[in-house]
Amino acid sequence: MNKQLTLFCLFILFSSFSVVYAGNAVAGEKNPFTPKGFAIRYWDKEIRNNLPKPSFLLSKASPLSAVDAAAFVKLAAGNALSTRLPEFCSAAKLLCFPELGASLEKHDKDANFAVYNDKNFTNYGTDRPGGLDSFKNYSEGENIPVNDFRRYSRDSAGHKDSFLSYASEGNVVDQSFHTYGAGATGGAGEFKRYSNQVNVPDLRFTSYSDDANGRTQSFSSYSEDGNAGEQSFTSYGKNGNGPNHEFTSYGTGSNVVGSGFSNYAETSNGSNDTFKGYGVDMNNPTNTFTNYAGGGNGATESFANYRDQANVGADSFTSYAKGSNAANVGFNNYGKSFNEGTDTFTGYAKSATGETKVGFKGYGVNNTFKEYAKEGVSFAMYTNVSTTMLSSSSMAKSVSGSLVKKWVEPGKFFREKMMKEGTVMPLPDLKDKMPERSFLPRSILAKLPFSTSKISELKQLFKASDNGSMEKMMRDSLQECERVPSPGETKRCVGSIEDMIDFATSVLGRNVAVRTTQNVNGSKKNVMVGQVKGINGGKVTQSVSCHQSLFPYLLYYCHSVPKVRVYETDLLDPNTKAKINHGVAICHLDTSDWSPAHGAFLSLGSGPGRIEVCHWIFENDMTWTIAD
């Protein structure tokens, strides 16, 4: 009888849950059987104060229903989540790449692709005689555009391809071109406004234009203003006859972009490659040229305004024009970075025959030449100064105001004295550029691999291709998570609300509060500082700051930040004095361990340990402190 009574009471209890939560959306968030409900109850258990719960943080909780969560936990435990990856990604709100099915359409007529995305072009335009294919506004503004061009325009004659405004303003862009234009005669491929303003581009050209005859490829306004990402050109133009490749305004204004050229124009005849305005104003570009134009005949390679006014960066030329015949390679105004990068030339033009000429004119500093040709190489106006790093203060003075503005957005860093009521100051772009994702429930997260040593398991789970965007994205984030902490730093990467709560309370105790800037209003404009409140009475305190990392699920890199002051203030329209935002700012009082090349010192004109540096908490980032 007692057992029956207990079961009856439980039935009534669960029924009441269903009735209440079905009719009340707010109460539904507290459903203890959902991951979000569990996160709310965990907050109540671990946080020892009566402050309102942070809605901006709880909104990132897993949206899985109780039933779905239980089902996916079981699949994760059996290492079988990949068998239902599309459903898992959709229900859990994750970042997963679409799977492209093979396409056998020949597309043997002229095509105009507008507002098109996520396609696999197999055997596209093969043997086409003449004609034009136009890709305009292709994959524009997409979050994760994935496109694969395989055997595109192969063995065509006089066929033209135009990529105009391709994959611009995307987030994580994954594009592959395999045997594109291979064996083609004549014709042209034009890439204009390709992947501009993309967050993480991963662009691969494999066997592109191999064995082509007299085909022209031009990259104009390619990957400009991008952030991170890589481009790779493998066997590009190999064995070609009279190929003409032009890179103009390539990667201008991009941040930390890598380009790899392997076997580019190798054993080609009469190739003509022009790099003009390549990597200008870039931040830390890395370019690798391996076996570039090796064994070629009569190749002309021109680098003009290459990596000009970039911030550091590194280029490696290995076996460049090695074994070539009558090559003409010119570097004009190359690598004139305002903060010196490094260049390495190994086996450059070695064993070349004929009248091979290599000219360096207006070439930068910090360069190493090993085993390069001893004849036919001329250095004119080669900058020969000490490669010792400039002091941060002199470096900041040497950088023009326009370049500081380019690399350090106005208002991104400021001094603590600016945090006073009535101050008018520029507000940087606070908008979060990462793709929208949700945390995973701890019950699922605990069953997934998370280390660089298990990258193969992660690739299998999320169906990531070898060396593709997904693998690179995961590997980079894992390496940052596994990095040895800086002196005085405590760090942890968290993929669930519960893990974030555990880390914050382990550093600060259980009486904590978490804050972020309310919205993005006022971004890129001048704002007026309203009434200012110093957290912890404006005293020096400790905080835990959490920043997003790029991963399939929502992942934060959280670290303790000692010796800071944290402020919150209303942000006002300078003209009407109306409130438009509520900002949270953190001021780092000890910058002695920061790099001399840190953007804060470029913009503020000082150096490590000499000044404090303040910045706003951007959208979807946050800082934890002891509650007032």
Helices and strands as residue ranges (DSSP letters): H 2-23, H 25-28, H 35-46, H 55-58, H 66-77, G 81-84, H 85-92, E 111-114, E 120-122, E 132-136, E 146-150, E 160-166, E 172-178, E 188-194, E 200-206, E 216-222, E 230-234, E 244-250, E 258-262, E 272-276, E 286-290, E 300-304, E 314-318, E 328-332, E 342-346, E 357-361, E 367-370, E 377-380, H 392-398, H 401-407, G 416-418, E 424-426, H 442-445, G 452-454, H 455-462, H 469-482, E 491-494, H 497-508, E 512-515, E 526-534, G 535-538, E 541-549, E 555-572, E 579-588, H 599-604, E 613-616, E 622-626
